[in-house]
Amino acid sequence: MKISVFGMGYVGCVSAACFAEQGHDVIGVDINESKIEFINSGKSPVIEEGMDELIARVVENGKLIATMDTKKAVNESEITLITVGTPSKENGDLDLTYVERVAAKIGSLLANKDGFHIVALRSTVLPGTTEDFLIPVLEQNSGKKVYVDFDVYYNPEFLREGSSIEDFYNPPFTVVGTHDPSASSKLDELYGFIDAPFFKCSIKAAEMLKYVNNSFHGLKVAFANEIGIICKRLGIDSHEVMDLFCKDSRLNLSSYYLKPGFAFGGACLPKDIRALKYKSKMLDCESMIINSILRSNDNQIDEALRMIFASGKKKVGLLGLAFKSSTDDLRESPLVTLAETLIGKGYELKIYDKNVSLAKLTGANKAYIEKEIPHIESLLATSVDEVFNFSDVIVIGSKDPDIEYIATMDTDKVVIDLVRIVGDLSEAGGNYRGLCW
Ligand SMILES: NC(=O)c1ccc[n+]([C@@H]2O[C@H](COP(=O)([O-])OP(=O)(O)OC[C@H]3O[C@@H](n4cnc5c(N)ncnc54)[C@H](O)[C@@H]3O)[C@@H](O)[C@H]2O)c1
């Protein structure tokens, strides 16, 4: 394939050189003349393990050339990768100056280019940038129509400096954001040689993914460091603790607990996080992440309440009460907090939770219900139907498969789903509202 790469920084150089190594004809473009000279003399303009040898090889065999001649680059390629920098502005927003300049240039060149062209943005950009910023700039400057005269993709890069060639060939996955994930594209072909899962998704999801990745990486580092400071002050070797922590790939290092949903609760998590927070305070540790976990969790309850208030309805049916679907345990259940807040605000409430009803009948959690939440006990219904018929807004707080049909039915009642009971949102009913999806 004939590829042009705009921006010969870390991402651009590595991509250009690795695609050239795969036999593609690659033209690298930069506004920095010395980078162009470096590359054309067979040297790498970035310090990266293996890059000098790789650039020397692909320049020597004519597969990679570098130029400032943008017209040649666009005219002599079928795919253009944009890999210019997207630095921070002072307020944290992204500075899109380089993306804008390069897009305007590519657009103006597409105006006079015959044949279809593909533009793939690889720079890290906030969700919406490709569709609301890049595409309009390309259309205005080319006078052409996206998805008719040219295609645009968002293709995030996951390489790490220091191991970028290795990461290019062995990524965790390749992701392409496209307006039509079901269609095959030249990018499928381009990445065909990489032995890693290949996913297509919406453009905005691909843009967001990069920020989720990097925020999570930052969160992990900062969390481990907070644990390190607490451990040190307690005379514990933090590496001994974290080495063990990392051995649990079922709950700790896994996809578990990573799906957006309702707040956590129960007899352990809130209590133990409170205790660690207290201990860290006693040790004069700042522990900003640990200190903010319970506040963030409370905000998830508030978010659900905001949705219920916004529905404008006063008769609420709550399906689920225990802190998680498969239990009758009501201790520190966020659904109990939700119910109590609604009662306090004068909402009429009916509640049904299969496991809680059973516990009440069999005496398992009867004492707790009668002693700790008698105000809620009187609101417990005996069936889903009773709750459904009573309410104008139904809040699904349990993953009980018996109530899934409510999320998919068309009803006048507002259905607020706190637990993502419906997997495929296209199957949701007309009045369905998800908590955070
Ligand atoms: N560095 C990384 O490890 C990494 C990893 C993944 C994603 N990213 C993202 O990729 C993008 C590029 O990062 P980088 O570290 O390679 O940036 P960089 O600053 O090293 O390189 C950007 C290059 O673009 C060139 N450039 C600027 N305007 C240009 C124009 N109009 N035409 C042609 N070239 C132009 C610059 O001269 C520079 O050489 C950023 O959005 C970054 O967030 C970086």
The ligand as an ORCA input file, in Angstrom:
! r2SCAN-3c Opt
* xyz 0 1
  N       4.600      9.574     22.245
  C       3.854      8.538     22.564
  O       4.279      7.602     23.228
  C       2.426      8.469     22.101
  C       1.734      7.254     22.175
  C       0.447      7.189     21.688
  C      -0.163      8.326     21.182
  N       0.518      9.500     21.148
  C      -0.158     10.660     20.554
  O       0.268     10.762     19.206
  C       0.404     12.130     18.815
  C       1.825     12.411     18.393
  O       2.683     12.199     19.494
  P       4.270     12.244     19.344
  O       4.822     11.967     20.697
  O       4.678     11.399     18.190
  O       4.452     13.796     18.982
  P       5.778     14.592     18.619
  O       5.616     15.942     19.194
  O       6.972     13.763     18.980
  O       5.737     14.682     17.047
  C       4.831     15.439     16.315
  C       5.477     15.795     14.986
  O       4.511     16.451     14.176
  C       5.196     17.416     13.413
  N       4.263     18.376     12.838
  C       3.624     19.411     13.434
  N       2.859     20.063     12.539
  C       3.003     19.433     11.358
  C       2.474     19.628     10.061
  N       1.640     20.633      9.793
  N       2.828     18.788      9.087
  C       3.674     17.761      9.324
  N       4.226     17.531     10.534
  C       3.901     18.353     11.527
  C       6.181     18.012     14.415
  O       7.225     18.740     13.778
  C       6.659     16.754     15.130
  O       7.788     16.204     14.495
  C      -0.052     12.935     20.044
  O      -1.416     13.235     19.899
  C       0.182     11.994     21.187
  O      -0.673     12.276     22.281
  C       1.810      9.588     21.563
*
